Amino acid sequence: MADLIVIPENRALARRPHLLGLPSGYAALLIMASLFLALSWDHYGAAVFVFAAGWTIGKAVTLHDPFGWELLWRGFTIPGRLRL
């Protein structure tokens, strides 16, 4: 058993589970906005467009930086004086 090597977990390399390849909050907002357009106002074409455009933009952002949405939200919620 001398060949057994244990590699400790590194949280920086961990990936969070994503719905549709997007963070859960963004995916839920996108789905609810599309459903609202389609079911409440009968704008089915607009709902498909909003869903497709939102999914494309979201996938493009998370493709290069999986934590991009979380960093963007932190930028809005943390006061400017604390972000030096």
C-alpha positions as CSV (number, residue, x, y, z in Angstrom):
1,M,0.0,0.0,0.0
2,A,3.0,2.3,-0.3
3,D,1.8,3.4,-3.7
4,L,-1.4,4.9,-2.3
5,I,-1.3,8.7,-2.6
6,V,-4.0,10.9,-1.1
7,I,-4.5,14.3,-2.6
8,P,-6.1,16.8,-0.3
9,E,-9.2,18.6,-1.5
10,N,-8.6,22.1,-2.9
11,R,-11.7,24.3,-2.8
12,A,-10.3,26.5,-5.5
13,L,-10.6,23.7,-8.0
14,A,-14.1,22.6,-6.9
15,R,-16.9,23.3,-9.3
16,R,-20.4,24.0,-8.1
17,P,-23.3,22.2,-9.8
18,H,-25.0,24.4,-12.4
19,L,-28.5,24.2,-14.0
20,L,-28.3,24.5,-17.8
21,G,-24.6,25.3,-17.3
22,L,-25.5,28.5,-15.4
23,P,-25.6,29.3,-11.7
24,S,-28.9,28.3,-10.1
25,G,-30.1,31.9,-9.4
26,Y,-29.5,33.1,-12.9
27,A,-31.0,30.0,-14.5
28,A,-34.1,30.3,-12.3
29,L,-34.5,34.0,-13.2
30,L,-34.1,33.2,-16.9
31,I,-36.7,30.3,-16.8
32,M,-39.2,32.4,-14.8
33,A,-38.9,35.4,-17.1
34,S,-39.4,33.2,-20.1
35,L,-42.4,31.4,-18.6
36,F,-43.9,34.7,-17.5
37,L,-43.7,36.1,-21.0
38,A,-45.1,33.0,-22.6
39,L,-47.9,32.1,-20.2
40,S,-49.0,35.5,-18.9
41,W,-48.7,37.7,-22.0
42,D,-48.9,35.1,-24.8
43,H,-45.6,36.3,-26.3
44,Y,-44.1,32.9,-27.2
45,G,-41.6,34.2,-29.7
46,A,-40.3,36.8,-27.3
47,A,-40.1,34.1,-24.5
48,V,-38.0,31.9,-26.8
49,F,-35.8,34.8,-27.7
50,V,-35.2,35.9,-24.1
51,F,-34.4,32.4,-23.1
52,A,-32.0,31.8,-26.0
53,A,-30.3,35.1,-25.6
54,G,-30.0,34.8,-21.8
55,W,-28.7,31.3,-22.1
56,T,-26.1,32.3,-24.7
57,I,-24.8,35.3,-22.7
58,G,-24.8,33.2,-19.5
59,K,-22.9,30.4,-21.1
60,A,-20.4,32.8,-22.6
61,V,-19.7,34.4,-19.2
62,T,-19.4,31.1,-17.3
63,L,-17.3,29.5,-20.1
64,H,-14.3,31.8,-19.4
65,D,-14.9,32.4,-15.7
66,P,-17.2,30.0,-13.8
67,F,-17.5,32.4,-10.9
68,G,-18.1,35.5,-13.0
69,W,-21.7,35.9,-11.9
70,E,-20.8,35.6,-8.2
71,L,-18.1,38.2,-8.5
72,L,-20.4,40.5,-10.4
73,W,-23.0,40.2,-7.7
74,R,-20.4,40.8,-5.0
75,G,-19.4,44.0,-6.8
76,F,-22.9,45.3,-6.5
77,T,-23.5,44.2,-2.8
78,I,-20.2,45.2,-1.2
79,P,-19.8,48.9,-0.6
80,G,-17.2,50.7,-2.7
81,R,-15.1,51.8,0.3
82,L,-14.6,48.1,1.3
83,R,-13.4,47.2,-2.2
84,L,-10.0,48.9,-2.4
